[in-house]
Amino acid sequence: MDCRASRDGHAVVVEVEGRIDGATAGDLENSMMAEIVDTDKVVVCDLNGVSYVSSAGLRAILVVAKRLSKQAVEFSICGLNGPVAEVFHISGFDRIFKVYEKREEALAEATANSGQA
């Protein structure tokens, strides 16, 4: 699993690639939280490069989202496809999080909602 972040003003896009499972979920959680600073208002988790997500991976994403919520940071997910989209749908996580097809859509709406337009 690889995790890279890019910044655009008060928005952070975290691109994840590979598998998010029991062996990598903790790394994802730590990597994402390490990339976020106090001034960030928007975090978009781009899972386009993820080929597999387990329940441990879902839990890691949920933990990050809850921490960000406490900091009043807008969190969303984009780029779900194939088996990863199916796992999000079956688990109901696509109803827990704001999910977008494309990164640009997630950034545009989250930035508008956070007042950072």
N, C-alpha and C positions, 0 to 999 in steps of 0.2 A: 504494500500500500504506500502510495506517495501522496503528499499533501503540500500544495503550494498556494501561497496567498498573494494577491495583488490588491493595491489600494487605489481608490478613486475618491479623493476628498474624505468624507466621513463614512465611506462605504468600503467594505472588505469583501472580496470574492475569494472563497477558498475552493480551489480545484482539487478534487480527490480522484486518484486513479488506482486501479487494482481491486483487491478484495478487502471488504471490511468484515472481519470475522472475530472470533474469540482471541486470536493471536494479535490482531492489529487494532481492535476497537479502542483500547487504552491509548495507543499511539495517536489515533485520530483525535480523541478527546483532548489529549495534551497538546498536540500540534495546533488544533484550532484555537484553543484558549490562549496559547502562547502568541498567536498572531493578532489577537484583539487587544486594542488599547482603550483607555478610558474615554477618549474622544470619539470613538466609533459609534455610529448610530444605526448602521445597517450592516448585516452580515448575510451574504448569499452563499450557500453551500452548493457548489456545482458538482453533481454526481455523474456527469456524462461519461466519465472514464471509468466508472465503477462497474465491474462485471458480476459482482456477487455481494450481497449484504445478508448477514445472519442476524439473529435476535440480539446478539451482543453488539453488533454494529448499530442496530436501531436504538438500543439503549444508550449508546455513546452519543448519538445525535440528539436524543431526547435530553440527556444530561446537559449538553452544551446549550441547547435551546432554552432550558429552564434557567440556567445561569445567566444567559443573555437577557431573558425576560426580566429578571430581577434588576438588571442594569438598564432597563428601558431601551434595549437594542432590538431593532426590527430584524427578525430571522426568517429566512425563506430558503427553499430548496428548488433547484432547477436541474434539468438534464436527466430526468429519470427515463430509462429505457429498458426494454427487454425484461429479463427476470427481476431486475431491481425494481422496476415500476410495478411488477406483479406483487412482489413482497410488500411494498408500500401500500398497495391497494388492499391486499388480503388482510394485512395487519391493522388497517384503518389509519395508518400514519399519514396517508394522503389527505385525511380529513383533520388531522391534528395540526399539521403544518401548512403554511401557504406554499403551494407547489406550482411551479411554472415550467412550461416547456423549454423556454429559452432564457438564458442569462439576462439578456437585455430587458425582457419583460419584468423579470424579478427586480432588477435594479431600478427600472423606471418607477414601478409601483411603490417599492419600499422607500425609495428616496422621496417620492411625493408625499407618502404617508408620514415620513419622519420630519417633514418640513425643511428638507435640505435641497429643494429643487433649484 
